[in-house]
Amino acid sequence: MSQDAINNGNESTSEATCAICGDKSTGKHYGAISCDGCKGFFRRTVRKKHNYMCRFGHGCTVDKAQRNTCRKCRYDLCLRKGMRREAVQMERDRIRIHPVCTVVNDPLLDQLLNVEATMRQLRCTVITKTSDARRQATTCDVTDSMNQQLILMVEWAKSLEQFQKLSMNAQIALLRHFSAQHLVMCAAFRSIHLNDAVCPKVPDVNRVAARIVDHLTTPMRRLHMNEIEYVALKAIAFFDPLAKGADESADQIEETRQKVLDSFEKHVRTVSPLREMPRRFPNLLLLLPPMLAIARDLIEDVQLAKLFGLASIDRLMQELMLPPDSTTMDKNS
């Protein structure tokens, strides 16, 4: 994995032009590749429930120079290009439901919560939601979703000051080591409050999804796991001094992990009811082994999908989840 892959994890969207006005895009916003101007226009229109009228026969030119001429035609074009009104409302609901809300008297946990809140907002601009939430997810849906989640993982890691201080080799090692665990852990935690999520029709993916529910989501639900515990566990899994290729920074990584563990334990012991306190902290840590085991199964499925041409594997996913020699084999084949 190269430094460029870390710096440009979302290059596939950032280099495109806005689908609405042709200006330089800043990524996928509310379902369409767009610039900040059209993103803001669409958000304001939806939130303030504006109703526009066109005075020129609904055929106005919408480009960078004239995009403010007719708001009606601009808004209609936003919808035709894939922007979704419900995505704006979902963004507001997420912020309302998941504020950086819990008072945490710990700078490290507070940092992790703030970064997570930022990633939640970024997720609205990166993740493409299927238009039919009841249909079965295809292989393409699954790989697209995985790639979008990996883009978010890279941005999440880059936002952590402890990660920024590591050597480039160590950064790459941690990202590669954690990528599949990130996909598994995010899916498990997001599924706590979902009873009818999109169901993949890919057998291997369904097998992994079932294990996530049985061995992670169900225990998380039983423990009433909260966001502070989630972000702490995620950081503990991420800062692994045994990550292959991170040897030169192993002591630094171990120090960070220990600090997170200490803060995490202190928090759990502070907020847990007295009768639950002795068991809660170890029970939360016991989520890590099954997460790692399921992540290994996921990597194996991705390798098989690539080997047999069952799915299109994005460059970022390949560099993060597949062994380096598989990339070399591709180039030589």
N, C-alpha and C positions, 0 to 999 in steps of 0.2 A: 504493500500500500504506500502511495506517495504522499508527500506533503501537500501536493495540489489537491488530492482527494479529500484531505482534511479541510483545507481552506475553501474548497469549492464543492462541498457535499451537495449543495442544491444548485449546481451550475446548470442542470438541465432545464430549470425554469427561469433562472435569473438572466440568462443570455437571450431569451426570446423577446419578441416585441409584444406590446399590449394588444390583445385580440380585439379590443374595442376601438382604440384611437390610433394604434400604431406607435405610440411612444415606447420608450424603453421599459420593459416590465420589471417588476420587483418580486415576481413569484406568482404562485397561484392563490388568488383571493376569492373566497366564496364560490369556488368551482371553476373559475376561468383564469387563464394567464392574463395578468393585467398590471397596469402601472398604479402607483399610489394615488394618482389623481382620480382615476376611474373607480378604484377601490373605495376611496373616501366619498365620492359622489354616490355610489350605489348604497353604501352604508347609511349615509344621511337620508337618502330618499326613503329607504325602508324604515328606518327608525322614526322619522318624522311623518311618515305616511303621506308623503307629497303626492299629489295628482297633477301630472303635467298635461299640457295640450300642445299639439303641433299646429303652427299657423301656415305651414308651407306644404301640406299634402303628404306628410309622413315620408318624405324622401330626402331628408336633409343629410348632407355630408357630415360624417363624424370622424374627424382626424385630429391630430395633435393641435393644429392651428384653430380648428373650428368646433372643437368638442363642446364648448360652452354656448354655442349658438342656439341649439335646440335641445332642451333637457329631455323632452319626450322621446325623441329619436335616439338620444344617447342611452336613456334608460331601457328602451325596447331592445337596443343592440346588446346591452349588458345581459339581458335575459336570453336573447338568442344565442349568445356566445357561451352560455352555460352558468352564469351567475344565478345563485339560488337565494331567494328571500329568506328561507328558513335558516340558512347558514348564518345570517346576520343575527337572527334571534337566538340561535344556538350559542353564538359567541357571547351574547349578553347573559344568557342563562348560565354558561360555564363560569363566567366571572362572578356572577351573583352566588352560585352554589359553592364555588371553590375559591373563596377569597384566601389571601394569605392570612387566615383568620385566627388560627389558634395562637394564643399568646405563648411564645416560646422564649424563655429566658436563657437562650443559648445561641451565641452568634453563628456557630457552625450549622446547627439545624435551621436557623433562620435563613441563612444563605441558601441552603438546599431547598427550602420552601419557596423562596423568592425566585430561584432559577426555575423551579417546577412551574410556578405560576406564569412566568414568561413563556415557557415551552408550551403551556396550554393555549395561550393566545396565538403563538406561532403555529400551532397544530391546525388552527382554523384556516390558515392560509396555505397549508401544505397538503393536508389529508383530503383526498377526494372521497366524498360519501356517495355510496351507490344510490341511484335514483329510486330503486325498488328495494326497500329494506327487507322484504319478505322473500326475495328470490335467493337461490343458492349461489354462493360465491364461486366463480370460475377460477381456474388456475391463474389467469391473467389478473383477476381481482386480487388474489392472494399475493402474488409477487409484487404488484403495484403497491399494495398496502404495506408490505414488508419494506420495500425500498423507501417509501415515504417516512416510515417509522425510523429507518436507519439515518435518514437525513436529519431528523429531529434529534436522534441520539448524538450525532456529531456536534450539532449546535449546542445541545445540553452540556456535553463534555467541555466544549470550548468556553462555556460560560463559567466554569468552575476555576477559581483562581489556583487551587491546588494542582489541577491538571495543567494549567498554563505554565507552571514552573518546572514541569518535567521536560526531559530531553525529547526530541522528535521521535526517536526510536521507541522510547517508553510510551509516548502518547499513542503511537500506532499500535503497539503491543496491547495496550489496555483496550483500545477500540475493537481490535480483532477478537480479543478474548471475551469481551462483554457483549458483542453484537447480538448473538442468538439469545443470550440470557435477557437482554433488554426487550427483545420481541416477546419472549415468554412472560416476563414479569409484567410488562405493560398490559398484555392481553388479559392476564389473570386479574390484575387489580381493576381494570376497567369493566370486567365482567361481573364484579361483585353485585352491582345493582341492575344487571341485565338478565332478563329471563328469556328473551326471545331474540337473540342476536342473529346476524347473518350466518347461515350454516354453509360451510364449504362443501362442494360435491366432489372434492378431491380426496380419495380414500386415505392417503398418507397424512394429509393435513387434518382430516377429521380425526384420525387416531391421535395426533399430537394435541388437537383441540380438546379431545375428551380427557387426556391426561392432565392438561392444564386445569380443566374444571375440577377433576377429581382430586388432584394432589396439591393444587394451589388455591384456586378460587374458593372452593368449599371450606378449606381451613381458614382462609382470610376472612370469609364471611362469618364463620363460627367465632373467630377471635374479634370480630368487629374492628378489623384493622383500619386505622385512620391514615390520613395523608402524611403526617409526620413520620409514622412508622414506615410507610411505603418509601419515602424519599431517603430515609436513613438506611433501610435495607438495600435500596438500589445503589447507594454510594458504597456500602460495605462490599457488595458483589463486584462493583466496578473497580475499586482500588484494591486489586488482588496482586500482591507482590510476587506470586507464582506465575503470573501471566507470561507466556512464552515470549522471549525477546525483551523483557523489561528488567533484566538482571542488573543493569548498570544503575537503575533508579529504585531497586527493590527496597532499600532502607527507607527512602523518602516516601514510597507508596505505602509501606507498612506503617510508617508514622501517621500518615493521613488516615489510614483505615482504623488504627487504634484510637485516634481522636474521635472519629465518628462513632465507633463502638462505645467509647466512654460516655459521649454525649447522649447517645441512644439509650444506654442502660440507665443513666441518671434520669432521663425524661420518663422512661417507662416506670421506674420505681417511684417517681414523684406523682404521676397522675393515676396510676393503677390503684384500684381498691385494695385494701390491705390483704384480703383473702386471696386475690389473684396475683399479687405482686411477685411471689417467688417463682411462679410458673410462666407468666406472660412473656418475659424477656427470652428465656430459652425456647419457648414455643414459637416465637416469631423468628428466631434464628434458625429453627428447624425447617423453615420454608426454603432455605438456600440449597440444601442438597437435592431435593426433587427438581428445583428450578434448573440446576446445572445439568441434571440427567435428561430432562426434557429438552433443554437447549441442544444437547449433543444429538438427540434424535432429530431435531429440526435441521441441524447442519447436515446430517446424513441424508435427509429427504431432499434438501436443496442440491446436494452433490449428485444424487440419483436423477433428479429432475433435469439437471444440466447435462449429465452424461447421456441420457436417453432422449434429449431434446424435447422434454415434456413441458418446459417453460422457458421463457426468455429471461435470462438472468442479467440484471442491470450491472454496469461496471462497478458501482459502489457496493452493491450486494456481493459481487464476486470478490472484490478486494477485502471486504470485511469478514465474510463468512466462509469462503473456500480457501483451502491450503494454497500457498503461493505457487506450488508446482502445478496446480490445475490451470492457473493462468498461463504458465509457461507452456504447458501442453497445448493449450488452445492456439498459441501463437505459432507453434511448430507443426500443428496438424494441417 
